[in-house]
Amino acid sequence: MNVNEIGPVTPFYVIVLLWAARVIVWTFICALLAWLGIRVLDVLTRPIHEQDRIGESPISVGLFIAGFFILIGLVIHGVVTGPVLVGGGLLASLIDPRRLGLVAITFVVALLLGVALLRIVDRLTPRIPFLSVEQNPVAVGIYVFGYLVFFGLIIHGALIMPL
């Protein structure tokens, strides 16, 4: 090594491997949260059976997959552009416990706030029956697509927010 070199002491390939590991770990964590969110959404919005209805139409399935890809794209973007804990060890560099806590809190708040606002706006607009989406699997697919994008944007914010 040249004593006049300026740059990180860690070899470049190690940085790339750490970066790739962060992307993989956070993508799986957030995908699990998205799956859990849809399960909870199914319970909190009893008249709408999201998981059952989406499977009834290829268009609904396509919308679900599209929403999921957008969510994962937002997660990956958040991971690669978000701050990284430096000097805290390998595990802390992969999963900062404070960031994990923030993502978990964001998940709960987003889910509860989303369902609460859905119900409030549904009651404030009696001529627009929100729960009628249950009648058509494509409508349910669009509704879940919107939820996945909503959730992806919120998780993205939690991933890039400086702590």
Contacts in CASP RR format, 6 or more apart in sequence:
PFRMAT RR
TARGET T0000
AUTHOR 0000-0000-0000
METHOD contacts of the structure
MODEL  1
MNVNEIGPVTPFYVIVLLWAARVIVWTFICALLAWLGIRVLDVLTRPIHE
QDRIGESPISVGLFIAGFFILIGLVIHGVVTGPVLVGGGLLASLIDPRRL
GLVAITFVVALLLGVALLRIVDRLTPRIPFLSVEQNPVAVGIYVFGYLVF
FGLIIHGALIMPL
8 15 0 8 1.000
18 90 0 8 1.000
18 93 0 8 1.000
18 94 0 8 1.000
19 80 0 8 1.000
21 94 0 8 1.000
22 79 0 8 1.000
22 84 0 8 1.000
22 93 0 8 1.000
22 94 0 8 1.000
23 76 0 8 1.000
23 79 0 8 1.000
23 80 0 8 1.000
25 94 0 8 1.000
25 95 0 8 1.000
26 75 0 8 1.000
26 76 0 8 1.000
26 79 0 8 1.000
26 95 0 8 1.000
26 159 0 8 1.000
27 72 0 8 1.000
27 75 0 8 1.000
27 76 0 8 1.000
27 79 0 8 1.000
29 95 0 8 1.000
29 100 0 8 1.000
29 103 0 8 1.000
30 71 0 8 1.000
30 72 0 8 1.000
30 75 0 8 1.000
30 103 0 8 1.000
30 152 0 8 1.000
30 155 0 8 1.000
31 68 0 8 1.000
31 71 0 8 1.000
31 72 0 8 1.000
31 75 0 8 1.000
33 103 0 8 1.000
33 107 0 8 1.000
33 151 0 8 1.000
33 155 0 8 1.000
34 68 0 8 1.000
34 71 0 8 1.000
34 148 0 8 1.000
34 151 0 8 1.000
34 152 0 8 1.000
36 107 0 8 1.000
37 107 0 8 1.000
37 111 0 8 1.000
37 151 0 8 1.000
38 50 0 8 1.000
38 51 0 8 1.000
38 144 0 8 1.000
38 147 0 8 1.000
38 148 0 8 1.000
39 51 0 8 1.000
40 111 0 8 1.000
41 50 0 8 1.000
41 111 0 8 1.000
41 115 0 8 1.000
41 144 0 8 1.000
41 147 0 8 1.000
42 48 0 8 1.000
42 49 0 8 1.000
42 50 0 8 1.000
42 51 0 8 1.000
44 111 0 8 1.000
44 115 0 8 1.000
45 115 0 8 1.000
45 118 0 8 1.000
45 131 0 8 1.000
47 131 0 8 1.000
47 134 0 8 1.000
48 131 0 8 1.000
48 133 0 8 1.000
48 134 0 8 1.000
48 140 0 8 1.000
48 143 0 8 1.000
49 134 0 8 1.000
49 140 0 8 1.000
50 140 0 8 1.000
50 141 0 8 1.000
50 143 0 8 1.000
50 144 0 8 1.000
53 60 0 8 1.000
53 134 0 8 1.000
53 137 0 8 1.000
53 140 0 8 1.000
53 141 0 8 1.000
54 60 0 8 1.000
54 61 0 8 1.000
54 63 0 8 1.000
54 64 0 8 1.000
54 137 0 8 1.000
54 140 0 8 1.000
54 141 0 8 1.000
54 144 0 8 1.000
55 61 0 8 1.000
55 137 0 8 1.000
56 137 0 8 1.000
57 137 0 8 1.000
57 138 0 8 1.000
57 141 0 8 1.000
59 137 0 8 1.000
59 138 0 8 1.000
59 141 0 8 1.000
60 137 0 8 1.000
60 138 0 8 1.000
60 140 0 8 1.000
60 141 0 8 1.000
60 144 0 8 1.000
63 138 0 8 1.000
63 141 0 8 1.000
63 142 0 8 1.000
63 144 0 8 1.000
63 145 0 8 1.000
64 141 0 8 1.000
64 144 0 8 1.000
64 145 0 8 1.000
64 148 0 8 1.000
66 145 0 8 1.000
67 144 0 8 1.000
67 145 0 8 1.000
67 146 0 8 1.000
67 148 0 8 1.000
67 149 0 8 1.000
68 148 0 8 1.000
70 148 0 8 1.000
70 149 0 8 1.000
70 152 0 8 1.000
71 148 0 8 1.000
71 149 0 8 1.000
71 151 0 8 1.000
71 152 0 8 1.000
71 155 0 8 1.000
74 152 0 8 1.000
74 153 0 8 1.000
74 155 0 8 1.000
74 156 0 8 1.000
75 152 0 8 1.000
75 155 0 8 1.000
75 156 0 8 1.000
75 159 0 8 1.000
77 156 0 8 1.000
78 156 0 8 1.000
78 157 0 8 1.000
78 159 0 8 1.000
78 160 0 8 1.000
79 159 0 8 1.000
81 160 0 8 1.000
82 159 0 8 1.000
82 160 0 8 1.000
83 160 0 8 1.000
83 162 0 8 1.000
83 163 0 8 1.000
84 93 0 8 1.000
84 96 0 8 1.000
85 92 0 8 1.000
85 93 0 8 1.000
85 96 0 8 1.000
85 99 0 8 1.000
86 93 0 8 1.000
87 93 0 8 1.000
96 163 0 8 1.000
98 163 0 8 1.000
99 158 0 8 1.000
99 159 0 8 1.000
99 163 0 8 1.000
102 158 0 8 1.000
102 161 0 8 1.000
102 163 0 8 1.000
103 155 0 8 1.000
103 158 0 8 1.000
103 159 0 8 1.000
106 154 0 8 1.000
106 155 0 8 1.000
106 157 0 8 1.000
106 158 0 8 1.000
107 151 0 8 1.000
107 155 0 8 1.000
110 150 0 8 1.000
110 151 0 8 1.000
110 154 0 8 1.000
110 155 0 8 1.000
111 151 0 8 1.000
114 150 0 8 1.000
118 130 0 8 1.000
121 130 0 8 1.000
122 128 0 8 1.000
122 129 0 8 1.000
122 130 0 8 1.000
122 131 0 8 1.000
132 139 0 8 1.000
133 139 0 8 1.000
133 140 0 8 1.000
133 142 0 8 1.000
133 143 0 8 1.000
134 140 0 8 1.000
END
